[in-house]
């Protein structure tokens, strides 16, 4: 199984106004890489889904699973499956949301999905359900299609609402299936909780019953992003806002006790040179270093982010502190970014240690387009290469570790301007 694993502009206000400054670690891009070929696998058209904010999941047979925030039979989003057929994929909807009265089955799936050891698909919707705060759902494959089950309804009291981040479990980053019978899963809600600033929850099985528990309420940080989990069961994440400086923070929740430790307060440097508004899931390498992106901040700047910086890629080293690896929009061509801007989806790392990600905009060939990029460490510095130009990719890239392909989605683009699923071939 190869699990690859914000609405983003609707739920979270990511465009923040801050002043640019000098960063300690500015790098020069490698330039456009020609080794990757961009291939469109599917075009959304409203009827079959619209505006996928999340990325895709690939199973052991090469099938791709994902969500589209809108469109579908009831215009409230879908869960889809794509089956490889030679060089093409066949597309099918396995769930149309808002099929029940008052959208009791959920509405607007913003996050991606995971798969358990039985082949069931799990995910969340940002709205709908019994209390209107979204649902946590399970899709169970069978001979007559996929059975649907709401496992939890968000928005009841202080249990959190609007889950726009996907589920996380131990072994996920190593592409293991979720062992739902003995391992809990974790997630975040953008709002709600004790202080109304979001919460971290735990979903665990007790016999045939699912137990939902809030394990952390945010009181300083706000709008938590997706979680990452190390082999010891510690959780790591970021908040898009809040914190001492209002630019978000990076934190650790210790396994079992769930005691919070703040690792970094974003916008702690002059003019937010260290980045502001982190987005997406952190990546944990074998040494416990954390890698991620901020949507704005840093020292790169152009007309689309004239005073706030255009985003950064960063690393946090336990015992070694925080470092900006790259400032997006460091290269300007005819007044526009030539190296991408607004990298809000986080990073993934391959076996060689190279980092991959996307930017919503900053396509040097199209002022309305985005980029896919690769960051490679050369000596003590990191260099960036653009490897593709999908239109408005809000989601992270997913890796196929067997052939090196990368998969992703675009929020817009395609012949119907409703988004696409794409592949990057090395």
C-alpha positions in Angstrom: 0.0 0.0 0.0 1.3 3.4 -0.9 -0.7 6.1 1.1 0.4 9.6 0.1 -0.7 11.2 1.5 -7.5 24.0 2.6 -12.7 26.3 0.7 -8.4 26.9 1.5 -9.1 30.4 0.4 -12.7 30.1 1.7 -12.1 28.8 5.3 -8.7 30.2 6.0 -7.5 33.7 5.0 -4.1 32.9 3.8 -3.2 36.2 2.2 -1.5 38.1 5.1 0.1 41.6 4.9 3.6 41.8 6.3 6.9 43.5 5.2 9.8 41.8 3.5 13.3 41.6 5.0 16.7 40.0 4.5 16.9 36.3 5.2 20.0 34.5 6.1 19.7 31.7 3.6 18.8 32.8 0.1 19.2 30.3 -2.7 19.3 30.3 -6.5 16.9 28.0 -8.4 18.3 25.3 -10.6 15.9 26.4 -13.3 13.2 24.5 -15.1 13.8 20.8 -15.1 12.9 19.0 -18.3 13.0 15.4 -16.9 9.4 15.4 -15.8 6.4 15.1 -18.1 3.1 16.5 -17.0 0.1 14.3 -17.9 -3.6 15.0 -17.2 -5.3 11.8 -15.9 -8.8 13.3 -15.3 -10.7 16.5 -16.0 -13.4 17.4 -13.5 -16.6 18.8 -15.0 -19.0 19.7 -12.1 -21.1 16.6 -12.8 -18.3 14.3 -11.7 -16.9 16.7 -9.1 -15.4 20.1 -8.9 -12.5 21.9 -7.1 -10.4 19.2 -5.5 -8.5 20.8 -2.6 -6.9 17.6 -1.5 -4.4 15.2 -3.1 -4.8 11.6 -4.0 -4.1 8.2 -2.3 -2.6 5.4 -4.3 -3.3 1.8 -3.3 -1.1 -1.3 -3.9 -2.9 -2.0 -7.2 -2.3 1.5 -8.5 -5.8 2.8 -8.0 -6.1 6.4 -7.0 -8.6 7.7 -4.5 -9.5 11.3 -3.6 -12.2 13.9 -3.0 -13.6 16.9 -4.8 -15.0 19.7 -2.7 -17.9 20.5 -4.9 -19.9 19.1 -7.8 -21.3 15.6 -8.1 -25.0 14.6 -8.1 -26.0 16.9 -5.3 -23.3 19.6 -5.9 -21.8 19.0 -2.5 -18.7 17.0 -3.4 -17.6 13.5 -4.1 -15.2 10.7 -3.2 -13.8 9.2 -6.3 -11.7 6.2 -7.4 -9.5 6.0 -10.5 -8.6 2.6 -11.9 -5.6 2.2 -14.2 -6.3 0.8 -17.7 -3.1 0.7 -19.7 -1.9 4.2 -20.1 -5.3 5.7 -19.1 -7.5 5.7 -16.0 -11.2 5.1 -15.7 -13.0 7.4 -13.2 -15.9 6.5 -11.0 -17.7 8.2 -8.1 -18.0 6.1 -5.0 -19.8 8.6 -2.9 -22.0 11.7 -3.8 -22.4 13.9 -0.7 -25.6 15.4 0.6 -27.6 12.4 -0.6 -29.6 12.5 2.7 -31.9 15.2 4.0 -30.2 18.2 5.5 -26.9 16.7 4.3 -26.9 14.3 7.3 -24.2 12.2 5.4 -21.9 15.2 5.1 -21.1 18.0 2.7 -18.0 19.5 1.1 -15.1 17.0 1.6 -12.1 19.3 1.9 -9.4 16.8 3.0 -8.1 13.7 1.4 -8.7 10.0 2.4 -6.8 7.1 4.0 -7.2 3.4 3.6 -7.3 0.8 6.4 -6.0 -2.8 6.3 -9.4 -4.1 5.2 -9.5 -1.7 2.2 -12.0 0.6 3.7 -11.8 4.3 2.9 -11.9 6.9 5.7 -12.2 10.7 5.5 -14.0 13.8 6.7 -16.3 16.5 5.3 -16.0 20.1 6.4 -19.8 20.6 6.7 -23.0 18.7 7.0 -23.8 16.0 9.4 -26.1 16.0 12.5 -24.8 19.3 13.9 -23.6 20.9 10.6 -19.9 20.8 11.6 -18.9 18.0 9.3 -18.6 14.2 9.6 -16.0 11.5 9.9 -17.0 8.8 7.5 -16.1 5.2 6.4 -16.7 3.7 3.0 -16.7 -0.1 2.9 -16.2 -1.9 -0.5 -18.6 -4.7 -1.3 -20.0 -6.8 -4.2 -22.8 -4.2 -4.7 -20.8 -1.1 -4.3 -19.6 0.9 -1.4 -21.4 1.0 1.9 -21.5 4.3 3.7 -21.2 4.9 7.4 -20.9 8.1 9.5 -18.6 7.4 12.4 -18.7 10.8 14.1 -20.6 14.1 13.7 -18.6 17.2 14.4 -20.0 20.4 15.9 -21.6 19.0 19.1 -20.5 21.3 22.0 -16.7 21.6 22.3 -15.8 18.6 20.2 -14.5 20.7 17.3 -16.0 21.5 13.9 -14.9 22.0 10.3 -12.3 19.3 9.9 -10.4 20.4 6.8 -7.4 18.2 7.5 -7.0 14.5 6.7 -6.5 11.7 9.2 -3.1 10.6 10.5 -1.8 7.4 12.0 1.4 5.7 12.9 3.2 4.3 9.8 1.4 6.5 7.4 4.5 8.2 6.1 6.0 4.8 5.5 3.1 3.9 3.3 1.6 1.4 5.6 -2.1 0.7 5.8 -4.0 1.9 8.9 -4.4 -0.9 11.4 -7.7 0.4 12.6 -8.3 -2.5 14.9 -5.3 -1.7 17.2 -4.0 1.7 16.2 -5.8 5.0 16.7 -6.1 7.7 14.1 -5.8 11.4 14.7 -7.0 14.6 13.1 -7.7 18.3 13.6 -10.6 20.6 13.3 -10.1 24.1 12.0 -12.6 25.6 14.5 -14.4 24.6 17.7 -12.9 23.0 20.7 -12.8 24.6 24.2 -11.5 27.9 23.0 -13.0 28.0 19.5 -9.6 28.0 17.8 -9.5 24.3 16.7 -8.7 21.0 18.3 -6.8 17.7 17.9 -8.9 14.6 18.2 -8.2 10.8 18.6 -10.4 8.1 17.1 -9.9 4.6 18.6 -11.8 1.4 18.5 -13.0 -0.3 21.7 -14.5 -3.6 20.6 -17.1 -2.8 18.0 -17.4 0.9 19.2 -15.5 3.9 18.0 -14.4 6.3 20.7 -13.9 9.9 19.8 -11.8 12.0 22.2 -10.4 15.6 22.1 -6.8 15.4 23.2 -5.8 19.0 22.7 -7.5 22.4 22.5 -5.7 25.3 20.9 -5.7 28.4 23.0 -2.8 30.4 21.3 -2.5 28.8 17.9 -5.4 28.8 15.5 -6.6 26.8 12.5 -4.4 23.7 12.9 -3.2 21.9 9.8 -2.7 18.2 9.1 -0.7 16.2 11.6 2.4 14.1 11.2 3.2 11.2 13.5 6.6 9.6 14.2 7.4 6.0 15.1 7.2 6.7 18.8 3.6 8.0 18.5 4.4 11.7 18.9 2.3 14.1 16.9 3.7 17.2 15.1 1.8 19.9 13.4 1.4 23.6 12.6 -1.3 26.2 13.0 -2.0 28.5 10.1 -2.7 31.5 12.4 -2.4 32.6 16.0 0.8 32.2 18.0 2.8 34.9 19.8 3.3 36.8 16.5 0.1 36.0 14.8 1.8 34.1 12.1 1.1 30.6 13.3 3.2 28.1 15.2 4.8 24.6 15.0 4.2 22.2 17.9 4.7 18.7 19.3 2.2 16.6 21.3 4.0 14.0 23.3 2.7 10.5 22.8 0.2 9.4 25.5 0.2 12.5 27.6 -0.4 14.8 24.6 1.5 17.6 26.4 2.1 20.4 23.9 5.6 21.8 23.3 5.9 24.8 21.0 8.8 24.3 18.6 8.7 27.5 16.6 6.7 30.7 16.5 6.4 31.9 12.9 7.0 35.5 12.1 9.5 35.7 14.9 12.0 37.3 12.6 11.8 40.9 11.4 9.2 41.3 8.6 8.4 37.6 9.0 11.5 36.6 7.2 11.1 33.1 8.7 7.7 32.7 7.0 4.1 33.1 8.0 1.0 31.0 7.8 2.3 27.4 7.6 0.2 25.0 5.6 -0.1 21.3 4.9 1.5 18.4 6.7 5.0 18.3 8.0 7.4 15.6 6.7 9.6 13.8 9.3 12.9 12.4 8.0 14.9 9.5 9.6 16.7 11.9 11.9 13.6 13.4 13.2 14.0 16.7 11.3 10.7 18.4 10.2 10.2 19.9 6.8 7.3 22.1 5.7 6.1 25.2 3.9 4.6 28.6 4.8 2.1 30.1 2.4 3.5 33.6 2.7 6.4 35.4 4.4 10.1 35.1 3.6 12.0 37.6 1.5 10.7 36.8 -2.0 8.3 39.4 -3.3 6.3 40.6 -6.4 3.0 42.2 -7.3 1.0 39.3 -6.0 2.6 39.5 -2.5 4.2 42.9 -2.6 4.9 43.3 1.1 4.2 40.0 2.8 6.7 37.6 1.1 5.7 34.8 -1.2 6.3 31.8 1.1 9.1 29.6 2.2 10.3 26.0 2.5 11.7 25.3 6.0 13.4 22.7 8.2 13.2 22.3 11.9 16.0 20.3 13.5 15.6 19.0 17.0 18.4 20.7 19.0 19.4 22.6 16.0 16.5 25.1 15.5 14.7 26.5 12.6 16.0 27.3 9.1 14.5 28.7 5.9 15.6 26.4 3.0 14.1 28.5 0.2 12.3 31.8 -0.4 9.8 31.6 -3.2 9.6 34.4 -5.7 13.3 34.9 -5.3 13.6 35.1 -9.1 11.6 37.7 -11.0 11.1 37.6 -14.8 9.2 40.5 -16.4 7.7 41.5 -13.1 6.4 38.0 -12.2 7.7 35.1 -10.1 9.8 32.7 -12.1 10.1 30.1 -9.3 6.6 29.9 -7.8 4.8 31.5 -4.9 2.3 30.5 -2.2 3.5 27.0 -1.4 0.7 26.0 1.0 0.5 22.3 0.8 3.7 21.0 2.6 6.5 18.8 1.3 7.2 15.1 0.7 10.7 13.5 0.6 11.9 10.7 -1.6 14.5 8.1 -0.7 17.3 10.3 -1.9 16.4 13.1 0.4 15.0 15.4 -2.3 11.9 17.4 -1.4 8.8 17.9 -3.6 5.9 20.3 -3.4 3.6 22.6 -5.2 2.9 26.4 -5.3 -0.6 27.8 -6.1 0.8 30.5 -8.4 4.1 31.7 -9.7 4.2 29.9 -13.1 6.7 31.7 -15.2 4.8 30.6 -18.4 1.3 31.5 -17.2 0.4 34.3 -14.7 -2.6 32.3 -13.6 -0.8 29.0 -13.2 1.1 27.2 -10.4 4.1 25.0 -10.2 5.4 21.7 -9.0 9.0 21.8 -7.7 11.9 19.8 -6.4 14.4 20.9 -3.7 17.7 19.2 -3.8 20.4 19.6 -1.1 23.9 20.3 -2.6 26.5 20.5 0.1 25.1 22.8 2.7 22.6 24.5 0.5 19.3 23.6 -1.1 18.5 24.4 -4.8 15.1 24.5 -6.4 14.0 23.2 -9.8 10.6 23.5 -11.3 9.4 20.2 -12.6 5.9 21.0 -13.8 3.2 23.7 -14.3 -0.2 22.5 -13.2 -2.9 25.2 -12.8 -3.5 26.1 -9.1 -2.4 23.0 -7.3 -3.6 23.4 -3.7 -2.7 19.9 -2.7 0.5 18.1 -1.9 2.1 15.7 -4.3 1.8 12.0 -3.8 4.7 9.7 -4.5 4.7 6.3 -6.2 7.8 4.8 -4.7 8.0 2.0 -7.3 8.4 4.1 -10.5 9.0 7.6 -9.2 5.8 9.1 -10.6 4.2 12.0 -8.7 0.4 12.5 -8.5 -1.6 15.6 -7.7 -4.7 17.6 -8.3 -5.5 21.1 -9.4 -8.2 23.3 -8.0 -8.9 24.8 -11.4 -7.9 24.1 -15.0 -8.9 21.6 -17.5 -11.4 22.1 -20.3 -14.2 22.7 -17.8 -12.2 24.9 -15.4 -13.2 22.5 -12.6 -9.8 21.0 -11.8 -7.8 18.0 -12.8 -5.9 15.0 -11.6 -2.4 14.9 -13.0 0.7 12.8 -13.1 4.4 13.8 -13.3 6.6 11.2 -14.9 10.4 11.4 -14.4 
